């Protein structure tokens, strides 16, 4: 349909143009010119379509503007496991993050995101491999939280999020984490100090 | 009983023939971590003595590394060590990765998880004194963000 309309428009344009200058050569010459021009136009349309489709494909596939909410959800599961002092659940959550990350292969196209992904991957692996060592898992949770905060800063999110801060973790240097709920439930200390922390930012 | 012993002996000889490539790089210039930071002298020597055998591209192999199954166990440690952290490849790490590693090293040293106890058992000079640990951790904290 599109091609037919294009053909009609272009051929009408060339008929109009040619009739002004080359009237003595007449119809045949015009037809050939029109045919040649239309063929060229169709070819151009095809390549434009191909490029357009490629761009569409790139935009549909995970790129900078991609929604990383799936990773966020896995991260929340990890966080909630640590809140409940559940090392095994945390290890499982780490494993799920690793699987989810693999779905975002195109992240490699953006250097910053690729580096964040590399970091999330390493930290998730440590968390997965340290069932029973919740302190170690929490150390890597601190690192993965930073990664997630940086990822959201680049890619944005459709979720309502809170950035919380625990002032005591890491030798009182403090550590931030992301939460889907407003209420403070500390993943770094769990039941030991569950309400410790404050909301620093609301997304 | 005698047959079993003979079998074990023969197996012992056969496994000696498995000698995987050694973790040694020809160019022994300082690069990576040691090049990037002007580390105080004792930090350098701590790293070289207690860490580099597993966490660099150059292992100082002892005489018994020529025997199996010791060598096999050693290579497994070296491979895992390098995968987790390789000081010679430090310049290839992103800033994020460097910071992650620095934090991990501090925690491992604090908790005495590193150097590995099995390594310390044989390499008595690799054992980190309280003074060594403090020097190392203080230095690492100074380069962390």
Interface residues (C-beta under 8 A of the other chain):
Chain A: X115 X116 X118 X119 X122 X123 X136 X139 X142 X143 X147
Chain B: X94 X96 X97 X100 X103 X104 X107
